[in-house]
Amino acid sequence: MTESETKPDRLLRLKEVSRRVGLGKTMIYNLIGQGRFPAPYKLTPAAARWSEQEIVAWIGLVKDGFEGKKRRV
């Protein structure tokens, strides 16, 4: 079993998502609008949360490059 299969998914607030990915609110929402960033789950009309697993996967995608290119070390 992988860690994601055994560890429950957490829901993150925008502030935590922004800190983890190094982007501000406006850029995050622009990327969501372009379909290039995970959309939040609306818990109530005033509360949105992001899946920690989806954010971690997005970070991995960015690190590898959107076209699958590996970063040179």
Secondary structure, DSSP 4 states (H G I P E B T S, - for coil): --HHHHSPPPEE-HHHHHHHHT--HHHHHHHHHTT-SPPPEEEETTEEEEEHHHHHHHHHHHHH-TTSPPPP-
